[in-house]
Amino acid sequence: MSNLVDKYKWILFDADETLFHFDAFAGLKLMFSRFNVEFSLDDFAAYQQVNKPLWVDYQNGLINAAHLQHTRFTH
């Protein structure tokens, strides 16, 4: 194990579906269920209409992460 520690300084996990699939609908449905909120496929479609353009703006440096995280749920 010490050889690995000496050899590698950083380990990067890229979890944007490059390495594994994440079911965003199921994740959001579970999260909302914990607050006793129904979350349907129609709700997910509406969320995606807001979320996807926000990610483009974030990647282009037009908004920061806090703005993205807050705004995508306010609509």
mmCIF file of the N, C-alpha and C atoms, coordinates in Angstrom:
data_MODEL
# 
_entry.id   MODEL 
# 
loop_
_atom_site.group_PDB 
_atom_site.id 
_atom_site.type_symbol 
_atom_site.label_atom_id 
_atom_site.label_alt_id 
_atom_site.label_comp_id 
_atom_site.label_asym_id 
_atom_site.label_entity_id 
_atom_site.label_seq_id 
_atom_site.pdbx_PDB_ins_code 
_atom_site.Cartn_x 
_atom_site.Cartn_y 
_atom_site.Cartn_z 
_atom_site.occupancy 
_atom_site.B_iso_or_equiv 
_atom_site.pdbx_formal_charge 
_atom_site.auth_seq_id 
_atom_site.auth_comp_id 
_atom_site.auth_asym_id 
_atom_site.auth_atom_id 
_atom_site.pdbx_PDB_model_num 
ATOM 1   N N  . MET A 1 1  ? 0.824   -1.201 0.000   1.00 0.00 ? 1  MET A N  1 
ATOM 2   C CA . MET A 1 1  ? 0.000   0.000  0.000   1.00 0.00 ? 1  MET A CA 1 
ATOM 3   C C  . MET A 1 1  ? 0.860   1.253  0.000   1.00 0.00 ? 1  MET A C  1 
ATOM 4   N N  . SER A 1 2  ? 1.962   1.240  0.724   1.00 0.00 ? 2  SER A N  1 
ATOM 5   C CA . SER A 1 2  ? 2.795   2.442  0.760   1.00 0.00 ? 2  SER A CA 1 
ATOM 6   C C  . SER A 1 2  ? 3.364   2.766  -0.619  1.00 0.00 ? 2  SER A C  1 
ATOM 7   N N  . ASN A 1 3  ? 3.567   1.755  -1.471  1.00 0.00 ? 3  ASN A N  1 
ATOM 8   C CA . ASN A 1 3  ? 4.034   2.027  -2.834  1.00 0.00 ? 3  ASN A CA 1 
ATOM 9   C C  . ASN A 1 3  ? 3.016   2.848  -3.609  1.00 0.00 ? 3  ASN A C  1 
ATOM 10  N N  . LEU A 1 4  ? 1.725   2.545  -3.416  1.00 0.00 ? 4  LEU A N  1 
ATOM 11  C CA . LEU A 1 4  ? 0.681   3.306  -4.086  1.00 0.00 ? 4  LEU A CA 1 
ATOM 12  C C  . LEU A 1 4  ? 0.648   4.745  -3.595  1.00 0.00 ? 4  LEU A C  1 
ATOM 13  N N  . VAL A 1 5  ? 0.805   4.935  -2.297  1.00 0.00 ? 5  VAL A N  1 
ATOM 14  C CA . VAL A 1 5  ? 0.789   6.274  -1.724  1.00 0.00 ? 5  VAL A CA 1 
ATOM 15  C C  . VAL A 1 5  ? 1.968   7.076  -2.253  1.00 0.00 ? 5  VAL A C  1 
ATOM 16  N N  . ASP A 1 6  ? 3.113   6.439  -2.363  1.00 0.00 ? 6  ASP A N  1 
ATOM 17  C CA . ASP A 1 6  ? 4.286   7.134  -2.879  1.00 0.00 ? 6  ASP A CA 1 
ATOM 18  C C  . ASP A 1 6  ? 4.155   7.432  -4.369  1.00 0.00 ? 6  ASP A C  1 
ATOM 19  N N  . LYS A 1 7  ? 3.475   6.572  -5.107  1.00 0.00 ? 7  LYS A N  1 
ATOM 20  C CA . LYS A 1 7  ? 3.382   6.707  -6.558  1.00 0.00 ? 7  LYS A CA 1 
ATOM 21  C C  . LYS A 1 7  ? 2.334   7.726  -6.995  1.00 0.00 ? 7  LYS A C  1 
ATOM 22  N N  . TYR A 1 8  ? 1.190   7.766  -6.299  1.00 0.00 ? 8  TYR A N  1 
ATOM 23  C CA . TYR A 1 8  ? 0.087   8.618  -6.713  1.00 0.00 ? 8  TYR A CA 1 
ATOM 24  C C  . TYR A 1 8  ? -0.187  9.699  -5.685  1.00 0.00 ? 8  TYR A C  1 
ATOM 25  N N  . LYS A 1 9  ? -0.287  10.921 -6.164  1.00 0.00 ? 9  LYS A N  1 
ATOM 26  C CA . LYS A 1 9  ? -0.601  12.039 -5.297  1.00 0.00 ? 9  LYS A CA 1 
ATOM 27  C C  . LYS A 1 9  ? -2.104  12.313 -5.259  1.00 0.00 ? 9  LYS A C  1 
ATOM 28  N N  . TRP A 1 10 ? -2.787  12.080 -6.376  1.00 0.00 ? 10 TRP A N  1 
ATOM 29  C CA . TRP A 1 10 ? -4.207  12.373 -6.497  1.00 0.00 ? 10 TRP A CA 1 
ATOM 30  C C  . TRP A 1 10 ? -4.935  11.206 -7.134  1.00 0.00 ? 10 TRP A C  1 
ATOM 31  N N  . ILE A 1 11 ? -6.181  11.021 -6.731  1.00 0.00 ? 11 ILE A N  1 
ATOM 32  C CA . ILE A 1 11 ? -7.085  10.091 -7.389  1.00 0.00 ? 11 ILE A CA 1 
ATOM 33  C C  . ILE A 1 11 ? -8.328  10.899 -7.752  1.00 0.00 ? 11 ILE A C  1 
ATOM 34  N N  . LEU A 1 12 ? -8.697  10.880 -9.021  1.00 0.00 ? 12 LEU A N  1 
ATOM 35  C CA . LEU A 1 12 ? -9.833  11.655 -9.494  1.00 0.00 ? 12 LEU A CA 1 
ATOM 36  C C  . LEU A 1 12 ? -10.970 10.709 -9.846  1.00 0.00 ? 12 LEU A C  1 
ATOM 37  N N  . PHE A 1 13 ? -12.150 10.973 -9.290  1.00 0.00 ? 13 PHE A N  1 
ATOM 38  C CA . PHE A 1 13 ? -13.344 10.211 -9.625  1.00 0.00 ? 13 PHE A CA 1 
ATOM 39  C C  . PHE A 1 13 ? -14.240 11.090 -10.490 1.00 0.00 ? 13 PHE A C  1 
ATOM 40  N N  . ASP A 1 14 ? -14.491 10.659 -11.693 1.00 0.00 ? 14 ASP A N  1 
ATOM 41  C CA . ASP A 1 14 ? -15.308 11.401 -12.638 1.00 0.00 ? 14 ASP A CA 1 
ATOM 42  C C  . ASP A 1 14 ? -16.675 10.735 -12.690 1.00 0.00 ? 14 ASP A C  1 
ATOM 43  N N  . ALA A 1 15 ? -17.662 11.324 -12.001 1.00 0.00 ? 15 ALA A N  1 
ATOM 44  C CA . ALA A 1 15 ? -18.956 10.665 -11.845 1.00 0.00 ? 15 ALA A CA 1 
ATOM 45  C C  . ALA A 1 15 ? -20.045 11.299 -12.708 1.00 0.00 ? 15 ALA A C  1 
ATOM 46  N N  . ASP A 1 16 ? -19.709 11.781 -13.874 1.00 0.00 ? 16 ASP A N  1 
ATOM 47  C CA . ASP A 1 16 ? -20.738 12.375 -14.738 1.00 0.00 ? 16 ASP A CA 1 
ATOM 48  C C  . ASP A 1 16 ? -21.132 11.414 -15.853 1.00 0.00 ? 16 ASP A C  1 
ATOM 49  N N  . GLU A 1 17 ? -21.297 10.174 -15.483 1.00 0.00 ? 17 GLU A N  1 
ATOM 50  C CA . GLU A 1 17 ? -21.703 9.084  -16.371 1.00 0.00 ? 17 GLU A CA 1 
ATOM 51  C C  . GLU A 1 17 ? -20.601 8.672  -17.340 1.00 0.00 ? 17 GLU A C  1 
ATOM 52  N N  . THR A 1 18 ? -19.376 9.132  -17.116 1.00 0.00 ? 18 THR A N  1 
ATOM 53  C CA . THR A 1 18 ? -18.242 8.652  -17.899 1.00 0.00 ? 18 THR A CA 1 
ATOM 54  C C  . THR A 1 18 ? -17.839 7.266  -17.410 1.00 0.00 ? 18 THR A C  1 
ATOM 55  N N  . LEU A 1 19 ? -17.843 7.094  -16.101 1.00 0.00 ? 19 LEU A N  1 
ATOM 56  C CA . LEU A 1 19 ? -17.427 5.814  -15.525 1.00 0.00 ? 19 LEU A CA 1 
ATOM 57  C C  . LEU A 1 19 ? -18.595 4.904  -15.173 1.00 0.00 ? 19 LEU A C  1 
ATOM 58  N N  . PHE A 1 20 ? -19.707 5.481  -14.784 1.00 0.00 ? 20 PHE A N  1 
ATOM 59  C CA . PHE A 1 20 ? -20.877 4.671  -14.437 1.00 0.00 ? 20 PHE A CA 1 
ATOM 60  C C  . PHE A 1 20 ? -22.149 5.464  -14.679 1.00 0.00 ? 20 PHE A C  1 
ATOM 61  N N  . HIS A 1 21 ? -23.244 4.747  -14.838 1.00 0.00 ? 21 HIS A N  1 
ATOM 62  C CA . HIS A 1 21 ? -24.538 5.374  -15.098 1.00 0.00 ? 21 HIS A CA 1 
ATOM 63  C C  . HIS A 1 21 ? -25.213 5.764  -13.789 1.00 0.00 ? 21 HIS A C  1 
ATOM 64  N N  . PHE A 1 22 ? -25.733 6.962  -13.746 1.00 0.00 ? 22 PHE A N  1 
ATOM 65  C CA . PHE A 1 22 ? -26.504 7.433  -12.601 1.00 0.00 ? 22 PHE A CA 1 
ATOM 66  C C  . PHE A 1 22 ? -27.902 7.754  -13.095 1.00 0.00 ? 22 PHE A C  1 
ATOM 67  N N  . ASP A 1 23 ? -28.901 7.154  -12.495 1.00 0.00 ? 23 ASP A N  1 
ATOM 68  C CA . ASP A 1 23 ? -30.291 7.396  -12.869 1.00 0.00 ? 23 ASP A CA 1 
ATOM 69  C C  . ASP A 1 23 ? -30.775 8.643  -12.130 1.00 0.00 ? 23 ASP A C  1 
ATOM 70  N N  . ALA A 1 24 ? -30.699 9.790  -12.798 1.00 0.00 ? 24 ALA A N  1 
ATOM 71  C CA . ALA A 1 24 ? -31.039 11.065 -12.169 1.00 0.00 ? 24 ALA A CA 1 
ATOM 72  C C  . ALA A 1 24 ? -32.497 11.110 -11.722 1.00 0.00 ? 24 ALA A C  1 
ATOM 73  N N  . PHE A 1 25 ? -33.404 10.561 -12.538 1.00 0.00 ? 25 PHE A N  1 
ATOM 74  C CA . PHE A 1 25 ? -34.816 10.566 -12.152 1.00 0.00 ? 25 PHE A CA 1 
ATOM 75  C C  . PHE A 1 25 ? -35.022 9.789  -10.858 1.00 0.00 ? 25 PHE A C  1 
ATOM 76  N N  . ALA A 1 26 ? -34.454 8.581  -10.786 1.00 0.00 ? 26 ALA A N  1 
ATOM 77  C CA . ALA A 1 26 ? -34.610 7.763  -9.574  1.00 0.00 ? 26 ALA A CA 1 
ATOM 78  C C  . ALA A 1 26 ? -34.007 8.462  -8.363  1.00 0.00 ? 26 ALA A C  1 
ATOM 79  N N  . GLY A 1 27 ? -32.871 9.113  -8.554  1.00 0.00 ? 27 GLY A N  1 
ATOM 80  C CA . GLY A 1 27 ? -32.232 9.826  -7.445  1.00 0.00 ? 27 GLY A CA 1 
ATOM 81  C C  . GLY A 1 27 ? -33.076 10.976 -6.933  1.00 0.00 ? 27 GLY A C  1 
ATOM 82  N N  . LEU A 1 28 ? -33.620 11.764 -7.851  1.00 0.00 ? 28 LEU A N  1 
ATOM 83  C CA . LEU A 1 28 ? -34.474 12.882 -7.443  1.00 0.00 ? 28 LEU A CA 1 
ATOM 84  C C  . LEU A 1 28 ? -35.780 12.390 -6.830  1.00 0.00 ? 28 LEU A C  1 
ATOM 85  N N  . LYS A 1 29 ? -36.342 11.342 -7.401  1.00 0.00 ? 29 LYS A N  1 
ATOM 86  C CA . LYS A 1 29 ? -37.589 10.783 -6.860  1.00 0.00 ? 29 LYS A CA 1 
ATOM 87  C C  . LYS A 1 29 ? -37.372 10.320 -5.412  1.00 0.00 ? 29 LYS A C  1 
ATOM 88  N N  . LEU A 1 30 ? -36.248 9.651  -5.163  1.00 0.00 ? 30 LEU A N  1 
ATOM 89  C CA . LEU A 1 30 ? -35.926 9.199  -3.805  1.00 0.00 ? 30 LEU A CA 1 
ATOM 90  C C  . LEU A 1 30 ? -35.745 10.394 -2.869  1.00 0.00 ? 30 LEU A C  1 
ATOM 91  N N  . MET A 1 31 ? -34.995 11.397 -3.324  1.00 0.00 ? 31 MET A N  1 
ATOM 92  C CA . MET A 1 31 ? -34.758 12.569 -2.486  1.00 0.00 ? 31 MET A CA 1 
ATOM 93  C C  . MET A 1 31 ? -36.081 13.238 -2.103  1.00 0.00 ? 31 MET A C  1 
ATOM 94  N N  . PHE A 1 32 ? -36.944 13.473 -3.100  1.00 0.00 ? 32 PHE A N  1 
ATOM 95  C CA . PHE A 1 32 ? -38.221 14.126 -2.812  1.00 0.00 ? 32 PHE A CA 1 
ATOM 96  C C  . PHE A 1 32 ? -39.129 13.250 -1.939  1.00 0.00 ? 32 PHE A C  1 
ATOM 97  N N  . SER A 1 33 ? -39.059 11.945 -2.113  1.00 0.00 ? 33 SER A N  1 
ATOM 98  C CA . SER A 1 33 ? -39.898 11.053 -1.301  1.00 0.00 ? 33 SER A CA 1 
ATOM 99  C C  . SER A 1 33 ? -39.567 11.174 0.184   1.00 0.00 ? 33 SER A C  1 
ATOM 100 N N  . ARG A 1 34 ? -38.334 11.485 0.485   1.00 0.00 ? 34 ARG A N  1 
ATOM 101 C CA . ARG A 1 34 ? -37.921 11.649 1.885   1.00 0.00 ? 34 ARG A CA 1 
ATOM 102 C C  . ARG A 1 34 ? -38.537 12.896 2.514   1.00 0.00 ? 34 ARG A C  1 
ATOM 103 N N  . PHE A 1 35 ? -39.064 13.775 1.668   1.00 0.00 ? 35 PHE A N  1 
ATOM 104 C CA . PHE A 1 35 ? -39.767 14.963 2.145   1.00 0.00 ? 35 PHE A CA 1 
ATOM 105 C C  . PHE A 1 35 ? -41.261 14.867 1.866   1.00 0.00 ? 35 PHE A C  1 
ATOM 106 N N  . ASN A 1 36 ? -41.724 13.632 1.593   1.00 0.00 ? 36 ASN A N  1 
ATOM 107 C CA . ASN A 1 36 ? -43.133 13.360 1.285   1.00 0.00 ? 36 ASN A CA 1 
ATOM 108 C C  . ASN A 1 36 ? -43.645 14.181 0.101   1.00 0.00 ? 36 ASN A C  1 
ATOM 109 N N  . VAL A 1 37 ? -42.802 14.328 -0.920  1.00 0.00 ? 37 VAL A N  1 
ATOM 110 C CA . VAL A 1 37 ? -43.168 15.053 -2.137  1.00 0.00 ? 37 VAL A CA 1 
ATOM 111 C C  . VAL A 1 37 ? -43.175 14.066 -3.292  1.00 0.00 ? 37 VAL A C  1 
ATOM 112 N N  . GLU A 1 38 ? -44.291 14.033 -4.012  1.00 0.00 ? 38 GLU A N  1 
ATOM 113 C CA . GLU A 1 38 ? -44.390 13.196 -5.216  1.00 0.00 ? 38 GLU A CA 1 
ATOM 114 C C  . GLU A 1 38 ? -43.530 13.816 -6.314  1.00 0.00 ? 38 GLU A C  1 
ATOM 115 N N  . PHE A 1 39 ? -42.791 13.006 -7.038  1.00 0.00 ? 39 PHE A N  1 
ATOM 116 C CA . PHE A 1 39 ? -41.950 13.489 -8.136  1.00 0.00 ? 39 PHE A CA 1 
ATOM 117 C C  . PHE A 1 39 ? -42.178 12.576 -9.326  1.00 0.00 ? 39 PHE A C  1 
ATOM 118 N N  . SER A 1 40 ? -42.807 13.113 -10.371 1.00 0.00 ? 40 SER A N  1 
ATOM 119 C CA . SER A 1 40 ? -43.217 12.321 -11.528 1.00 0.00 ? 40 SER A CA 1 
ATOM 120 C C  . SER A 1 40 ? -42.250 12.520 -12.695 1.00 0.00 ? 40 SER A C  1 
ATOM 121 N N  . LEU A 1 41 ? -42.467 11.751 -13.748 1.00 0.00 ? 41 LEU A N  1 
ATOM 122 C CA . LEU A 1 41 ? -41.685 11.940 -14.972 1.00 0.00 ? 41 LEU A CA 1 
ATOM 123 C C  . LEU A 1 41 ? -41.941 13.316 -15.575 1.00 0.00 ? 41 LEU A C  1 
ATOM 124 N N  . ASP A 1 42 ? -43.159 13.833 -15.448 1.00 0.00 ? 42 ASP A N  1 
ATOM 125 C CA . ASP A 1 42 ? -43.450 15.195 -15.917 1.00 0.00 ? 42 ASP A CA 1 
ATOM 126 C C  . ASP A 1 42 ? -42.651 16.227 -15.123 1.00 0.00 ? 42 ASP A C  1 
ATOM 127 N N  . ASP A 1 43 ? -42.552 16.012 -13.806 1.00 0.00 ? 43 ASP A N  1 
ATOM 128 C CA . ASP A 1 43 ? -41.748 16.903 -12.968 1.00 0.00 ? 43 ASP A CA 1 
ATOM 129 C C  . ASP A 1 43 ? -40.283 16.849 -13.400 1.00 0.00 ? 43 ASP A C  1 
ATOM 130 N N  . PHE A 1 44 ? -39.808 15.649 -13.696 1.00 0.00 ? 44 PHE A N  1 
ATOM 131 C CA . PHE A 1 44 ? -38.414 15.475 -14.110 1.00 0.00 ? 44 PHE A CA 1 
ATOM 132 C C  . PHE A 1 44 ? -38.159 16.191 -15.442 1.00 0.00 ? 44 PHE A C  1 
ATOM 133 N N  . ALA A 1 45 ? -39.094 16.105 -16.360 1.00 0.00 ? 45 ALA A N  1 
ATOM 134 C CA . ALA A 1 45 ? -38.954 16.786 -17.647 1.00 0.00 ? 45 ALA A CA 1 
ATOM 135 C C  . ALA A 1 45 ? -38.883 18.302 -17.448 1.00 0.00 ? 45 ALA A C  1 
ATOM 136 N N  . ALA A 1 46 ? -39.726 18.825 -16.575 1.00 0.00 ? 46 ALA A N  1 
ATOM 137 C CA . ALA A 1 46 ? -39.709 20.263 -16.287 1.00 0.00 ? 46 ALA A CA 1 
ATOM 138 C C  . ALA A 1 46 ? -38.383 20.658 -15.626 1.00 0.00 ? 46 ALA A C  1 
ATOM 139 N N  . TYR A 1 47 ? -37.910 19.829 -14.713 1.00 0.00 ? 47 TYR A N  1 
ATOM 140 C CA . TYR A 1 47 ? -36.622 20.066 -14.049 1.00 0.00 ? 47 TYR A CA 1 
ATOM 141 C C  . TYR A 1 47 ? -35.492 20.086 -15.079 1.00 0.00 ? 47 TYR A C  1 
ATOM 142 N N  . GLN A 1 48 ? -35.501 19.160 -16.012 1.00 0.00 ? 48 GLN A N  1 
ATOM 143 C CA . GLN A 1 48 ? -34.443 19.082 -17.017 1.00 0.00 ? 48 GLN A CA 1 
ATOM 144 C C  . GLN A 1 48 ? -34.450 20.317 -17.922 1.00 0.00 ? 48 GLN A C  1 
ATOM 145 N N  . GLN A 1 49 ? -35.634 20.865 -18.214 1.00 0.00 ? 49 GLN A N  1 
ATOM 146 C CA . GLN A 1 49 ? -35.713 22.081 -19.032 1.00 0.00 ? 49 GLN A CA 1 
ATOM 147 C C  . GLN A 1 49 ? -35.007 23.255 -18.360 1.00 0.00 ? 49 GLN A C  1 
ATOM 148 N N  . VAL A 1 50 ? -35.005 23.262 -17.040 1.00 0.00 ? 50 VAL A N  1 
ATOM 149 C CA . VAL A 1 50 ? -34.325 24.321 -16.291 1.00 0.00 ? 50 VAL A CA 1 
ATOM 150 C C  . VAL A 1 50 ? -32.866 23.939 -16.053 1.00 0.00 ? 50 VAL A C  1 
ATOM 151 N N  . ASN A 1 51 ? -32.615 22.701 -15.673 1.00 0.00 ? 51 ASN A N  1 
ATOM 152 C CA . ASN A 1 51 ? -31.293 22.250 -15.259 1.00 0.00 ? 51 ASN A CA 1 
ATOM 153 C C  . ASN A 1 51 ? -30.265 22.236 -16.390 1.00 0.00 ? 51 ASN A C  1 
ATOM 154 N N  . LYS A 1 52 ? -30.625 21.693 -17.540 1.00 0.00 ? 52 LYS A N  1 
ATOM 155 C CA . LYS A 1 52 ? -29.648 21.545 -18.623 1.00 0.00 ? 52 LYS A CA 1 
ATOM 156 C C  . LYS A 1 52 ? -29.057 22.876 -19.093 1.00 0.00 ? 52 LYS A C  1 
ATOM 157 N N  . PRO A 1 53 ? -29.883 23.909 -19.346 1.00 0.00 ? 53 PRO A N  1 
ATOM 158 C CA . PRO A 1 53 ? -29.286 25.197 -19.748 1.00 0.00 ? 53 PRO A CA 1 
ATOM 159 C C  . PRO A 1 53 ? -28.415 25.819 -18.644 1.00 0.00 ? 53 PRO A C  1 
ATOM 160 N N  . LEU A 1 54 ? -28.786 25.582 -17.387 1.00 0.00 ? 54 LEU A N  1 
ATOM 161 C CA . LEU A 1 54 ? -27.969 26.094 -16.289 1.00 0.00 ? 54 LEU A CA 1 
ATOM 162 C C  . LEU A 1 54 ? -26.579 25.467 -16.305 1.00 0.00 ? 54 LEU A C  1 
ATOM 163 N N  . TRP A 1 55 ? -26.500 24.169 -16.605 1.00 0.00 ? 55 TRP A N  1 
ATOM 164 C CA . TRP A 1 55 ? -25.199 23.505 -16.691 1.00 0.00 ? 55 TRP A CA 1 
ATOM 165 C C  . TRP A 1 55 ? -24.369 24.079 -17.828 1.00 0.00 ? 55 TRP A C  1 
ATOM 166 N N  . VAL A 1 56 ? -24.999 24.412 -18.935 1.00 0.00 ? 56 VAL A N  1 
ATOM 167 C CA . VAL A 1 56 ? -24.276 25.041 -20.049 1.00 0.00 ? 56 VAL A CA 1 
ATOM 168 C C  . VAL A 1 56 ? -23.721 26.394 -19.603 1.00 0.00 ? 56 VAL A C  1 
ATOM 169 N N  . ASP A 1 57 ? -24.556 27.184 -18.926 1.00 0.00 ? 57 ASP A N  1 
ATOM 170 C CA . ASP A 1 57 ? -24.102 28.484 -18.420 1.00 0.00 ? 57 ASP A CA 1 
ATOM 171 C C  . ASP A 1 57 ? -22.948 28.316 -17.429 1.00 0.00 ? 57 ASP A C  1 
ATOM 172 N N  . TYR A 1 58 ? -23.052 27.306 -16.561 1.00 0.00 ? 58 TYR A N  1 
ATOM 173 C CA . TYR A 1 58 ? -21.987 27.049 -15.591 1.00 0.00 ? 58 TYR A CA 1 
ATOM 174 C C  . TYR A 1 58 ? -20.685 26.660 -16.298 1.00 0.00 ? 58 TYR A C  1 
ATOM 175 N N  . GLN A 1 59 ? -20.773 25.765 -17.261 1.00 0.00 ? 59 GLN A N  1 
ATOM 176 C CA . GLN A 1 59 ? -19.582 25.322 -17.989 1.00 0.00 ? 59 GLN A CA 1 
ATOM 177 C C  . GLN A 1 59 ? -18.961 26.454 -18.790 1.00 0.00 ? 59 GLN A C  1 
ATOM 178 N N  . ASN A 1 60 ? -19.772 27.425 -19.217 1.00 0.00 ? 60 ASN A N  1 
ATOM 179 C CA . ASN A 1 60 ? -19.263 28.585 -19.959 1.00 0.00 ? 60 ASN A CA 1 
ATOM 180 C C  . ASN A 1 60 ? -18.811 29.719 -19.040 1.00 0.00 ? 60 ASN A C  1 
ATOM 181 N N  . GLY A 1 61 ? -18.897 29.490 -17.722 1.00 0.00 ? 61 GLY A N  1 
ATOM 182 C CA . GLY A 1 61 ? -18.435 30.490 -16.765 1.00 0.00 ? 61 GLY A CA 1 
ATOM 183 C C  . GLY A 1 61 ? -19.383 31.655 -16.561 1.00 0.00 ? 61 GLY A C  1 
ATOM 184 N N  . LEU A 1 62 ? -20.628 31.510 -16.999 1.00 0.00 ? 62 LEU A N  1 
ATOM 185 C CA . LEU A 1 62 ? -21.594 32.600 -16.866 1.00 0.00 ? 62 LEU A CA 1 
ATOM 186 C C  . LEU A 1 62 ? -22.262 32.645 -15.498 1.00 0.00 ? 62 LEU A C  1 
ATOM 187 N N  . ILE A 1 63 ? -22.319 31.511 -14.814 1.00 0.00 ? 63 ILE A N  1 
ATOM 188 C CA . ILE A 1 63 ? -22.880 31.434 -13.459 1.00 0.00 ? 63 ILE A CA 1 
ATOM 189 C C  . ILE A 1 63 ? -21.956 30.583 -12.599 1.00 0.00 ? 63 ILE A C  1 
ATOM 190 N N  . ASN A 1 64 ? -22.090 30.716 -11.278 1.00 0.00 ? 64 ASN A N  1 
ATOM 191 C CA . ASN A 1 64 ? -21.279 29.883 -10.383 1.00 0.00 ? 64 ASN A CA 1 
ATOM 192 C C  . ASN A 1 64 ? -22.092 28.685 -9.890  1.00 0.00 ? 64 ASN A C  1 
ATOM 193 N N  . ALA A 1 65 ? -21.438 27.777 -9.189  1.00 0.00 ? 65 ALA A N  1 
ATOM 194 C CA . ALA A 1 65 ? -22.074 26.538 -8.731  1.00 0.00 ? 65 ALA A CA 1 
ATOM 195 C C  . ALA A 1 65 ? -23.240 26.822 -7.784  1.00 0.00 ? 65 ALA A C  1 
ATOM 196 N N  . ALA A 1 66 ? -23.094 27.800 -6.915  1.00 0.00 ? 66 ALA A N  1 
ATOM 197 C CA . ALA A 1 66 ? -24.172 28.119 -5.971  1.00 0.00 ? 66 ALA A CA 1 
ATOM 198 C C  . ALA A 1 66 ? -25.420 28.573 -6.711  1.00 0.00 ? 66 ALA A C  1 
ATOM 199 N N  . HIS A 1 67 ? -25.237 29.385 -7.740  1.00 0.00 ? 67 HIS A N  1 
ATOM 200 C CA . HIS A 1 67 ? -26.384 29.840 -8.538  1.00 0.00 ? 67 HIS A CA 1 
ATOM 201 C C  . HIS A 1 67 ? -27.060 28.654 -9.217  1.00 0.00 ? 67 HIS A C  1 
ATOM 202 N N  . LEU A 1 68 ? -26.277 27.776 -9.805  1.00 0.00 ? 68 LEU A N  1 
ATOM 203 C CA . LEU A 1 68 ? -26.826 26.584 -10.461 1.00 0.00 ? 68 LEU A CA 1 
ATOM 204 C C  . LEU A 1 68 ? -27.625 25.741 -9.471  1.00 0.00 ? 68 LEU A C  1 
ATOM 205 N N  . GLN A 1 69 ? -27.026 25.460 -8.315  1.00 0.00 ? 69 GLN A N  1 
ATOM 206 C CA . GLN A 1 69 ? -27.658 24.590 -7.319  1.00 0.00 ? 69 GLN A CA 1 
ATOM 207 C C  . GLN A 1 69 ? -28.956 25.181 -6.792  1.00 0.00 ? 69 GLN A C  1 
ATOM 208 N N  . HIS A 1 70 ? -29.003 26.469 -6.610  1.00 0.00 ? 70 HIS A N  1 
ATOM 209 C CA . HIS A 1 70 ? -30.201 27.108 -6.065  1.00 0.00 ? 70 HIS A CA 1 
ATOM 210 C C  . HIS A 1 70 ? -31.288 27.273 -7.132  1.00 0.00 ? 70 HIS A C  1 
ATOM 211 N N  . THR A 1 71 ? -30.891 27.764 -8.293  1.00 0.00 ? 71 THR A N  1 
ATOM 212 C CA . THR A 1 71 ? -31.852 28.118 -9.332  1.00 0.00 ? 71 THR A CA 1 
ATOM 213 C C  . THR A 1 71 ? -32.583 26.917 -9.906  1.00 0.00 ? 71 THR A C  1 
ATOM 214 N N  . ARG A 1 72 ? -31.906 25.790 -10.054 1.00 0.00 ? 72 ARG A N  1 
ATOM 215 C CA . ARG A 1 72 ? -32.553 24.644 -10.698 1.00 0.00 ? 72 ARG A CA 1 
ATOM 216 C C  . ARG A 1 72 ? -33.714 24.080 -9.881  1.00 0.00 ? 72 ARG A C  1 
ATOM 217 N N  . PHE A 1 73 ? -33.787 24.387 -8.600  1.00 0.00 ? 73 PHE A N  1 
ATOM 218 C CA . PHE A 1 73 ? -34.895 23.896 -7.787  1.00 0.00 ? 73 PHE A CA 1 
ATOM 219 C C  . PHE A 1 73 ? -35.947 24.955 -7.502  1.00 0.00 ? 73 PHE A C  1 
ATOM 220 N N  . THR A 1 74 ? -35.654 26.217 -7.731  1.00 0.00 ? 74 THR A N  1 
ATOM 221 C CA . THR A 1 74 ? -36.641 27.250 -7.435  1.00 0.00 ? 74 THR A CA 1 
ATOM 222 C C  . THR A 1 74 ? -37.763 27.275 -8.454  1.00 0.00 ? 74 THR A C  1 
ATOM 223 N N  . HIS A 1 75 ? -37.480 26.894 -9.691  1.00 0.00 ? 75 HIS A N  1 
ATOM 224 C CA . HIS A 1 75 ? -38.522 26.877 -10.726 1.00 0.00 ? 75 HIS A CA 1 
ATOM 225 C C  . HIS A 1 75 ? -39.428 25.685 -10.543 1.00 0.00 ? 75 HIS A C  1 
# 
